[in-house]
Amino acid sequence: MKIIVPMAGRGSRLRPHTLSVPKPLVPVAGMPIVHRLVRDIARLLPDAVTEIAFILGDPAFFGADVVASLTELSESLGAKTSIYRQDEPLGTGHALMCAAPSLSGPAVVAYADTLIRADLTLDPEADSVIWVKKVDNPEQFGVVQLDETGAIDALIEKPKEFVSDLAVIGIYYFKNIELLKDALQGVLDEKLTHGGEYQINDGILRMMRSGKRFVPGEVLAWMDCGNAKVTLQTNKKMLDFLASEDEDLIGSVTLENSTIIPPCFIGNGVTLTNSTVGPHASIGAGTTLINSVVKNSIIQTQCTIKDATLNDAMIGNHVHYNGSFTHVSIGDYSVLE
């Protein structure tokens, strides 16, 4: 089994946190988004993962440190790492074709801006599974349309009239992904674009028209990481899930007259002095909190936070913050005194 991860976008909606690090490497509940996504998928699949292919953007931004992080992720799962580049933002279909040498055999395609809780059972009679989530506002999503047998017979992007409330979350299984590669090659050859971009949906629709059977798989939870507000909501949900699954979330912490209210993630080497952390706070390794209260927030590594009361805050790495604001979004290496 392979996992293919397109992640070439720069994550502009999550700035300033993505000015110095790609969005898939922003931590949620103490782990980079793409690490948590890939680990969860690998844990749920019935077969061992043998290769993970990452499709990255500009090497000046997705540099050697990013490649090293992704290689460490693959190796921790016993899988080969393949790195590909999408030099131009030409859509999801084009991104997958940048990884053409890896598009063979059974594979899961997962876009690295979402987290899930799901049963990834694979239908042995299906050629593909598209995971979906029932939503209240389907007009804001791409949705699947089902036929009388329960198979998917159409994909509709942001339907103006009700077609289905099953939104596509961006995770797909292909029994033989080479069939998708062939279909997408036809899309590229015919220059079939939407707004100048080649889309995975056009390859999937060609497979459907050739008689391939697609079925839906419904996830229990779908958590987005598109901007700071929803990333904080995802951090809260993920901490709740991890706590219910009895995952150890507290590292080596020095407590001085301080309290931790679970669920929280606390990294190694954190010092809390006269402070209260939680619930639903993630504190990165090496961070120091002094005379502060932090909840519903993400603070990354090597920060110093003093005399602060923070709620719904998102703070990057190596930040020095001393102040009375409560709702903040501060990028890496900032100093506020």
N, C-alpha and C positions, 0 to 999 in steps of 0.2 A: 504494500500500500504506500502511496505517495501523498504528500500534502503540498499543494501549490499555493503560495501566499503572495498575491499582488500587493505591494505596499510602496509604490513609487510616489504617491502624493505627499506634499509637504505639510498638510494639516493646517492650512491657514486659519481655519475657524477656531483653532485652539491656541492661537498666539496670545501672549508672548511665550508660552511654554514650548512651542515648536520652532522658535527662532534658532535654537541651538541644538535641538534633538528632534528626530522624526517622531511624528505622533505615535506610531506603534511602539516606541520605546519609552513613552511617558508611563510612569508606574501608576497602577491602580491596585489598591489593597496590597501594596508592597512589592508588586511584580510588574515589569513592563507588559503593556497590553498584549503585544504579539506573543510574548513568552507564555502568558496565561492562556491565551486562545489556543495556541498550538499544543500545549501540554494537556489542556482539557479535551481537545479533539483526539489526540493520541491515546489518552486514557480510556476514551469511550469507544474507539473503533474495535471491531472484532479481530482484526489482523494487525501484526506489528508494522510499524512505519519504517520503511527502508530508506526513504529519501525525502528531504524537505527542500523545495525549490522556492527561493525568495526572489521576487522581481522588484528591484530597487530603482530609484531615480538617479539624478546627477551624483557622480562620485564625489564632487566637492562638498555635498551635503550628506549623502549616504556613504560616508568614508570608511576607513579601515576599522575604526572603533565599532561602527555598526555591523560590519561584516564579522568582526570578532565576536560580538554579542550573539549574533544569529548562529554562528558556527558552534559556539558553546551550547546554545539551546539544542541544536540538532544532535550534537555529540552526547548530551545528557540523556537523549532518548534513543541512543544507539543507531542513529540515522546518518546517512550521507548528506552533506550540505551542497547545494547548487545555488550559485549566485548569478542572476541575470540582470540586465539593465534595460529600462525603458527610457530612452533619451528624450522622447517627446511625449507630452500628455495626450495621447491619441485614443484613449478609451480603454475599457475593460477587456474587450476582445483583442485589441492590439497588445495590451500588457501580457495576456496569456500567450500570445504567439511569440513574444520575446523569449519565452521559456520553452520553445518548441522542442528542443532536444530531450526535455524531461516529460513531454506529453505522450506517455504510453502506459498501458496497463491500467489497473484500478487506481483512482486518485480522488482526493477531496480538494476542492478549491475553496479557500476561505479568505475573505477580505479582512485585513488586519485593523479594522476600526470598530469592532464589536466583540462583546463577550456573551457567552451563552451558558445556560444549564439545559441539558437536553438528553434524550435517549436517542443515540445515533444508530439504532437498529437499521440494518440494510435489508431491503426487500430483495430476495434472491431472484425474483421474477422481473425486476425492473432494470432498465438500462441506466437509469439515473434517479437520484433523489434530490429534490430541492427543498431545503428546510425553510419553513414558514412560521409566522406567528400571527395569531388572530389579533387584529387591531380595531380600535374604535373609529379611526379616521382613515379608511383605506384610500381615499382620494389623495393622500399625501405620500403614497408609497407605490412601488411596483407590486402587483398582486398576481396570483395564479388563478386561472379559471379551470375548474374540474369538469370532466365529462361524467356520464352516468355510471361509469365503473369506478370513479374516484381517482382516475389518472388525470394528469395535467394536460390540457389540450391548448392552452394559450397563456401568454404572459402579457399583461397590460400595464403600462406605465402611467401612474397617477390618473386612474379612470375618473371621468367627470360624472358618470352615472354608475350606480352600484353594479359591480360584477362579482366581487368576492371580497371578503374581509381577511384573507390570508396573505399577509405581506411577505415578500421575499426578503430574507435577512442577509443574504450574501454568503451562504455556505452551501456547496453543491457536492454530490458524489457522482462519479462516472465510473461505470463498470469497466469501460475502456475509453479513456480520455483521448485516445488517438482519433476516435470518431469526431469528437469536438474539434480537435486540431484540423481535421480535414474540412469540416464545415466552416470553420473560421478562415481557413485559407481561401475558400470560395468567396467569403465575404470581403476579404482583403483584395482578392483578384478583381472583383466586380466594383471595388471602391464604394461599397454600401455603407455610408456613414450617416450619423445623426449629429448635427451640429459640428461636423468635422471629426467625429470620433467613431471608432469601431466598437460595437457593443457585444458582450457575451450573449445577450438575448438573441441576436440574429443567428448565431451559430446554433444555439439551443433550438430555435424554431425550425431551422433546417433539419436538425436531427429528428424532431417530432414529425415533420412532413415526410421523412424517409421511413417512418414507422417505428421509431424507437419510443419505448414507453418510459415516461417520466411520472414519478409519484411524489406526493408531498410527504415531508416528515415534519412534525410539529415540535417546536422547542418549548420547554417549560418556561424559560425566561430568556429575554433578548435585551441586552444592555448596550446602549450606544455610548460612544466616546467622542462625539462630534465636536462639542465645544466645552468650555469650562463648567458651565452649569450642569449639563447632562453627565459629564465625567464625574462630578462630585456625587450625583445621584447614583451612578454606576458603582462608585467606590462604596457607597453606603450599602447598596444591595449585595455587592460581592462580599463585603465583610460579614453581612448577615448569613449568606450562604456558607462561607468558610467556617464561621463559628458553629453553625448547625452540623457541619461535617467534621467537627472536632479537629480542625487543622490548627497547628501551633502557630500563633500569630505574634507572640511576644518574644523578642530576642533578649540579648544581654543589656539590661537597663539599670542605670544607677538612679535610685529614687531617694530624694531628700525632701521629706515633708510633702509628698506628692501622691496623687491618686490617679489610677487608670480605670476608666469606666468602660467595660467591654460593650460591643465588640470593637477592637482597635487592632491595627497593625503597628508594632513598634520594632524598628530595626535594631541591629546590634550597635553597641556603643552610644546609645542615646542617654542623655542625662536630663532628668526632670528635677527642678528645684522649685519648691513652693508653687507647684503647678498642678492643674487638673487636665487630663487628656481623655476625651471621649464623651459620649459614644461616637462611633463612626468616624474616627480620625485615623489617618495613616501617616506615620512619622518615619522618615527615612534614616538610614544609618548615620551615626556621627552627629546628629542634631542635638542642640542644647536648648531647653526651654527654661526660662527663669521668670517667676512671678506671672505666669500666664495661664489662660484657660483656652483650650482648643477643642472644638467638636465639629463634626460634619465637615472635615477639612482634609486636604492633602498637603503635607509639607515634605519636600524631598530631602536629599542628603546634605550633610555638612552645613546646616543652617544654624543661626543663633537668633532665637526669638525671645525678646525681653519685654515685660510689662505690656502684654498684649492680651486682648480678649477676641478670639477668632471664631467665627461661625461661617460656614460655607466659603472658606478661604482655600485658595490654591496657590502654593508657593513653590518656586523652583529650587534648584541646587545652589549651595554656597550663598544663600541670602542672609543678610544681617538686617533684622527688622526690630525697631523699637518704637512703638506707637500705640494709639488708641483706636485705630480703625478696626472694623469687624469684618466687612465683606471686601476681600482683596484678591487680586490675581496678579502675582508678582513673578517675573521671569528670573532666569538664572543670574547669579552674580550681582543682584541688586543690593543696594545699601539704603535703608530708610531709618534715619535716626532723629 
